[in-house]
Amino acid sequence: MSRSLERLTEPLIKQGGSLRAAGWDEALEAAAAGLGASVQRHGPQSFGMFSCSKATNEVNFIAQKLARAVIGSNNIDSCNRT
């Protein structure tokens, strides 16, 4: 199996206009902070989520719970409708 030399092998965080390597905990905290800041600035309806019909029912349930209960948005859809 061949792999691209451009494949990411670790999380990256944008800092000062450039990307730097980060650990998973730091990257997930940065992503959560960015989502939180966006919702704070633009409201929960600025958030949307698209889930996959190939995921388990449990994964799709958690996705909609995150969107609705944590973020406060009803903007969730699935490819089940296509």
C-alpha distances in whole Angstrom, upper triangle without the diagonal:
4,7,10,13,15,14,16,16,20,23,25,29,31,34,36,34,31,28,28,26,27,27,26,30,31,28,29,33,33,31,34,37,36,36,39,40,40,41,44,45,44,45,42,42,40,37,35,32,30,29,27,28,25,26,28,32,32,30,31,35,34,32,36,38,36,37,41,42,40,40,43,41,41,39,36,34,32,30,32,35,33
4,7,9,12,11,14,15,18,21,23,27,28,31,34,31,28,25,25,24,25,26,25,29,30,27,29,32,31,30,33,35,34,35,38,39,38,40,43,43,43,44,42,42,39,36,35,32,30,29,27,29,26,27,30,33,33,31,32,35,34,33,36,38,36,37,41,42,40,39,42,41,41,38,36,34,32,30,33,35,33
4,6,8,7,11,11,15,18,19,23,24,27,30,28,25,22,22,20,22,22,22,26,26,24,25,29,28,27,30,32,31,31,35,36,35,37,40,40,39,40,39,39,36,33,32,30,28,27,26,28,25,25,28,32,32,29,30,34,32,30,34,36,34,34,38,39,37,36,39,38,38,36,33,32,30,29,32,34,32
4,5,5,9,11,14,16,17,21,22,25,27,25,22,19,20,18,21,22,22,25,25,23,24,28,26,25,29,31,29,30,33,34,33,35,38,38,37,39,37,37,34,32,31,29,27,27,26,28,26,26,30,33,33,29,31,34,33,30,34,36,33,34,37,39,37,36,39,37,38,35,33,32,30,29,32,34,32
4,6,8,10,13,16,16,19,21,23,25,23,20,17,17,16,19,20,21,25,24,22,24,27,26,25,29,30,28,30,33,33,33,35,38,38,38,39,38,38,35,33,32,30,29,29,28,31,29,29,32,35,35,31,33,36,34,32,35,37,34,35,39,40,37,36,40,38,39,36,35,34,33,32,35,37,35
4,6,9,12,13,13,16,17,20,22,20,17,14,15,14,17,19,19,23,22,19,22,25,23,22,26,27,25,27,30,30,29,32,34,34,34,36,35,35,32,30,29,27,27,27,26,29,27,27,31,34,33,30,31,34,32,30,33,35,32,32,36,37,34,33,36,35,36,33,32,31,30,29,32,34,33
4,6,9,11,12,16,17,20,23,21,17,15,15,13,16,17,17,20,20,17,19,22,21,20,23,25,24,25,28,29,28,30,33,33,33,34,33,33,30,28,27,25,24,24,24,26,24,24,27,30,30,26,28,31,29,27,30,32,29,29,33,34,32,31,34,33,34,31,29,29,28,27,30,32,31
4,6,7,8,12,14,17,20,18,15,12,12,10,12,13,13,17,16,14,16,19,18,17,20,22,21,22,25,26,25,28,30,30,31,32,30,31,28,26,25,24,23,23,23,26,24,24,26,29,28,25,26,29,27,25,28,29,27,27,31,32,29,28,32,31,32,30,28,28,27,27,30,32,31
4,7,9,13,16,18,21,20,17,13,12,9,11,11,11,15,15,13,15,18,18,17,21,22,22,23,26,27,27,29,31,32,32,33,32,33,30,28,27,25,25,25,24,27,25,24,27,29,28,25,27,29,27,25,29,30,27,28,32,32,30,29,33,32,34,31,30,30,29,29,32,34,33
4,6,10,13,15,19,18,15,11,10,7,7,7,8,12,12,10,12,15,14,14,18,19,19,20,23,24,24,27,28,29,30,31,30,31,28,26,26,24,24,24,25,28,26,24,26,29,27,24,26,28,25,24,28,28,25,26,30,30,27,27,30,30,32,30,28,29,29,29,32,34,34
4,7,10,13,16,16,13,10,8,6,6,6,6,10,9,6,9,12,11,11,14,15,15,17,19,20,21,23,25,25,26,27,26,28,25,22,23,21,22,22,23,27,25,23,26,28,26,23,24,26,23,22,25,26,22,23,27,27,24,23,27,27,29,27,26,27,27,27,30,33,32
4,7,9,13,12,10,6,5,5,6,8,9,12,10,7,10,12,10,11,14,15,14,16,19,19,19,22,24,24,25,26,26,27,24,22,23,22,23,24,25,29,28,26,28,30,29,25,27,29,26,24,27,27,24,24,28,28,25,24,28,27,30,27,27,28,28,29,32,34,33
4,6,10,10,8,5,5,6,6,9,10,12,9,6,10,10,8,9,12,12,11,14,16,16,17,20,21,21,22,24,24,25,22,21,22,22,23,25,26,30,29,27,30,31,30,26,27,29,26,24,26,27,23,24,27,27,24,22,26,26,28,27,26,28,29,30,33,34,34
4,7,6,5,4,6,9,10,13,14,15,12,10,13,13,10,11,14,13,11,15,17,15,16,19,20,20,21,23,24,25,22,21,22,23,24,26,28,32,31,30,32,34,32,29,29,31,28,26,28,28,25,25,28,28,25,23,27,26,29,27,27,29,30,31,34,35,35
4,5,6,6,7,10,11,14,16,16,12,12,15,14,11,13,16,14,13,16,18,16,17,21,21,20,22,25,25,27,24,23,25,26,28,29,31,35,35,33,35,37,35,32,32,34,31,28,31,31,27,27,30,30,27,25,28,29,31,30,30,32,33,34,38,39,38
4,6,8,10,13,14,18,19,20,16,15,18,17,14,16,19,16,15,19,20,18,19,22,22,21,23,26,27,29,25,25,27,28,30,32,34,38,38,36,39,40,38,35,35,37,34,32,34,34,30,30,33,33,29,27,31,31,34,32,32,34,36,37,40,41,41
4,7,10,13,15,19,20,21,18,16,19,19,15,16,19,17,15,19,21,18,19,22,23,21,23,26,27,28,24,24,26,27,29,31,33,36,36,35,38,39,38,34,35,36,33,31,33,34,30,29,32,33,30,27,30,30,33,30,31,33,34,35,38,39,38
4,7,10,13,16,18,19,16,15,18,18,15,16,19,18,16,20,22,20,20,24,25,24,25,28,28,29,26,25,27,27,28,30,32,36,35,34,37,38,37,33,34,36,33,31,33,34,30,30,33,34,30,28,32,31,34,31,32,33,34,34,38,39,38
4,7,9,13,15,16,13,12,15,16,13,14,17,17,15,18,21,20,20,24,25,24,25,27,28,29,25,24,25,25,26,28,29,33,32,31,33,35,34,30,31,33,30,28,31,31,28,28,31,32,28,27,30,30,32,30,30,31,32,32,36,37,36
4,6,10,13,14,12,10,14,15,13,14,18,17,16,20,22,21,22,25,26,26,27,29,29,31,28,26,27,27,28,29,30,34,33,31,34,36,34,30,32,34,30,29,32,32,28,29,32,32,29,28,31,31,34,32,31,33,33,34,37,39,38
4,7,10,12,10,9,13,14,13,14,17,17,17,20,22,22,23,26,27,27,29,30,30,31,28,26,27,26,28,28,29,33,31,29,32,34,32,29,30,32,29,27,31,31,27,28,32,32,28,28,31,31,34,32,31,32,32,33,36,38,38
4,7,8,6,6,10,11,10,12,15,15,16,18,20,20,22,24,25,26,27,28,28,30,27,25,26,25,26,27,28,31,30,28,30,32,30,26,28,30,26,25,28,28,25,26,29,29,25,25,29,29,32,30,29,31,31,32,35,37,37
4,6,5,6,9,10,11,12,14,15,17,18,20,21,23,25,26,27,28,29,28,30,28,25,26,25,26,26,27,30,29,26,28,30,27,24,27,28,25,24,27,27,23,25,28,28,24,25,28,29,31,30,29,31,31,32,34,37,37
4,5,5,6,8,10,10,12,14,15,16,18,20,21,22,24,26,27,27,25,28,26,23,23,22,23,23,24,27,25,23,24,26,24,21,23,24,21,20,24,23,20,22,25,24,21,22,25,26,28,27,26,27,27,29,31,33,34
4,5,5,6,9,10,11,12,14,15,16,18,20,21,22,24,26,26,24,27,25,22,23,22,24,24,25,28,27,24,25,27,24,21,23,24,20,20,23,22,19,21,24,23,20,20,24,25,28,27,26,28,28,30,32,35,35
4,6,5,6,9,10,10,12,14,15,16,18,20,21,22,24,25,24,26,24,22,23,23,25,25,27,30,29,26,28,29,27,24,25,26,23,22,25,24,20,22,25,24,20,20,24,25,28,27,27,29,29,31,34,36,36
4,5,5,6,9,10,10,12,14,15,17,18,20,21,22,23,22,24,22,19,20,20,21,22,24,27,26,24,26,27,25,22,23,24,21,20,23,22,19,20,23,23,19,19,23,23,26,25,24,26,26,28,30,32,33
4,5,5,6,8,10,11,12,14,15,17,18,20,21,21,20,22,20,17,18,17,19,19,21,25,24,21,23,24,21,18,20,21,17,16,19,19,15,17,20,19,16,16,20,20,23,22,21,23,24,26,28,30,31
4,5,5,6,9,10,10,12,14,15,16,18,20,20,19,22,20,18,19,19,21,22,24,28,27,24,26,26,24,21,22,23,19,18,21,19,16,17,20,19,15,15,19,21,23,23,23,25,26,28,31,32,33
4,5,5,6,9,10,10,12,14,15,16,18,19,18,21,18,17,19,19,21,22,25,28,28,25,27,28,26,23,24,24,21,19,22,21,17,18,21,21,17,16,20,21,24,22,23,25,26,28,31,32,33
4,5,5,6,9,10,11,12,14,15,16,17,16,18,16,13,15,15,17,18,21,24,25,22,24,25,23,20,20,21,18,16,18,18,14,15,18,18,15,14,17,18,20,19,19,21,22,24,27,29,29
4,5,5,6,9,10,11,12,14,15,15,14,17,15,13,14,14,17,18,21,25,25,22,24,24,22,19,19,20,16,15,17,16,12,13,16,15,11,11,15,16,19,18,18,21,22,25,27,29,30
4,6,5,6,9,10,10,12,14,14,14,17,15,14,16,17,20,22,25,28,29,26,27,27,25,22,23,23,20,18,20,19,15,15,18,17,13,12,16,17,20,20,20,23,25,28,30,31,32
4,5,5,6,9,10,11,12,13,13,15,13,12,14,15,18,20,23,27,28,25,27,27,26,23,23,23,20,18,19,19,15,15,18,18,14,12,16,16,19,18,19,22,24,26,29,30,30
4,5,5,6,9,10,10,11,10,12,10,8,11,12,15,17,21,24,25,23,24,24,23,20,19,20,17,15,16,16,12,11,14,14,11,9,12,12,16,14,15,18,20,23,26,26,27
4,5,5,6,9,10,10,9,12,11,10,13,15,18,20,23,27,28,25,26,26,24,22,21,21,18,16,17,16,12,12,14,14,10,8,11,13,16,16,17,21,23,26,28,29,30
4,6,5,6,8,9,10,13,11,11,15,17,20,22,26,29,31,28,30,29,28,25,24,24,22,20,20,19,16,15,17,17,14,11,14,15,18,18,19,23,25,28,30,31,32
4,5,5,6,7,8,10,8,8,12,14,18,20,24,27,29,27,28,28,27,24,23,23,21,18,19,19,15,14,16,16,14,11,13,13,16,15,17,20,23,25,28,28,29
4,5,5,5,5,8,7,7,11,13,17,20,23,26,28,26,27,26,25,23,21,21,19,17,16,16,13,11,13,13,11,7,9,10,13,13,15,19,21,24,27,27,28
4,6,6,8,11,10,11,14,17,21,23,27,30,32,29,31,30,28,26,25,24,22,20,20,19,16,14,15,15,13,10,11,12,16,16,19,22,25,28,30,30,32
4,6,9,11,9,11,15,18,22,24,28,31,33,31,33,32,31,28,27,27,25,22,22,22,19,17,18,18,16,13,14,14,18,17,20,23,26,29,31,31,32
4,7,8,6,9,12,16,19,22,26,29,31,29,31,30,29,27,25,25,23,21,20,20,18,15,16,17,15,12,12,12,15,14,17,20,23,26,28,28,29
4,6,6,8,11,15,18,21,25,28,30,28,29,28,27,25,23,23,21,19,17,17,15,13,13,14,13,9,9,9,12,12,15,19,22,25,27,26,28
4,5,6,9,12,15,18,21,24,26,24,26,24,23,21,19,19,17,15,14,14,12,9,9,11,10,6,5,5,9,9,12,15,19,22,24,23,25
4,5,7,11,14,17,21,23,26,24,25,24,24,22,19,19,18,16,14,15,13,10,10,13,12,9,8,5,7,7,10,13,17,20,22,21,23
4,7,10,14,17,20,23,26,24,26,25,25,22,20,21,19,16,15,16,14,11,12,15,14,10,10,8,10,8,11,14,18,20,23,22,23
4,7,10,13,17,20,22,21,22,22,21,18,17,17,16,13,12,13,11,8,10,13,11,8,9,6,9,7,9,12,15,18,20,20,21
4,7,10,14,17,19,18,20,19,19,16,14,15,14,11,10,12,11,7,10,13,12,9,10,7,8,5,6,8,11,14,16,16,17
4,6,10,13,15,14,16,16,16,13,11,12,12,8,8,11,9,7,10,13,13,11,12,9,9,6,5,6,8,11,14,14,16
4,7,10,12,12,14,14,15,12,10,12,12,9,9,13,12,10,13,16,16,14,15,12,11,8,6,5,5,8,10,11,12
4,7,9,8,10,10,12,9,6,10,10,7,8,12,12,11,13,16,16,15,17,14,13,11,7,6,5,7,9,11,12
4,5,6,9,10,12,9,7,11,12,10,11,15,15,14,17,19,20,19,20,18,16,14,11,9,6,6,7,10,11
4,5,8,8,11,10,8,11,13,12,13,16,17,17,19,21,22,22,22,20,18,16,13,10,7,6,5,9,10
4,7,9,11,10,9,13,14,13,15,18,18,19,21,23,23,24,25,23,21,19,16,13,10,9,9,13,13
4,7,8,6,7,10,11,10,13,15,15,16,18,20,20,21,22,21,19,18,15,13,10,11,11,14,15
4,5,5,6,9,10,11,13,14,16,17,18,20,20,21,23,21,20,20,16,15,12,13,12,16,18
4,6,5,6,9,10,11,12,14,15,16,17,19,20,21,20,18,18,14,14,12,13,12,15,17
4,5,5,6,9,10,10,12,14,15,16,17,19,20,19,18,18,15,15,14,16,15,18,20
4,5,5,6,9,10,11,12,14,15,15,17,18,18,17,17,13,13,12,14,14,17,19
4,5,5,6,9,10,11,12,14,15,15,16,15,14,14,10,10,9,11,11,14,16
4,5,5,6,9,10,11,11,13,14,15,14,13,14,11,12,11,14,14,16,19
4,6,5,6,9,10,10,11,12,14,14,13,14,12,13,13,16,16,19,21
4,5,5,6,9,10,10,11,12,11,11,11,8,10,10,14,14,16,19
4,5,5,6,8,10,10,10,9,8,9,7,9,10,14,14,15,18
4,5,5,5,7,9,9,10,10,11,10,12,14,17,18,19,22
4,6,6,5,6,8,9,10,11,10,13,14,18,19,20,23
4,6,6,5,6,5,7,7,7,10,13,16,17,18,21
4,6,6,5,5,6,8,8,12,14,18,19,19,22
4,6,5,8,9,12,12,15,18,21,22,23,25
4,6,8,11,13,13,16,19,22,23,24,27
4,6,9,10,11,15,18,21,22,23,25
4,7,9,11,15,18,21,22,23,25
4,5,8,11,15,18,19,19,22
4,6,9,12,16,17,16,19
4,7,10,14,15,14,17
4,7,11,12,12,14
4,7,8,8,10
4,5,6,8
4,5,5
4,6
4
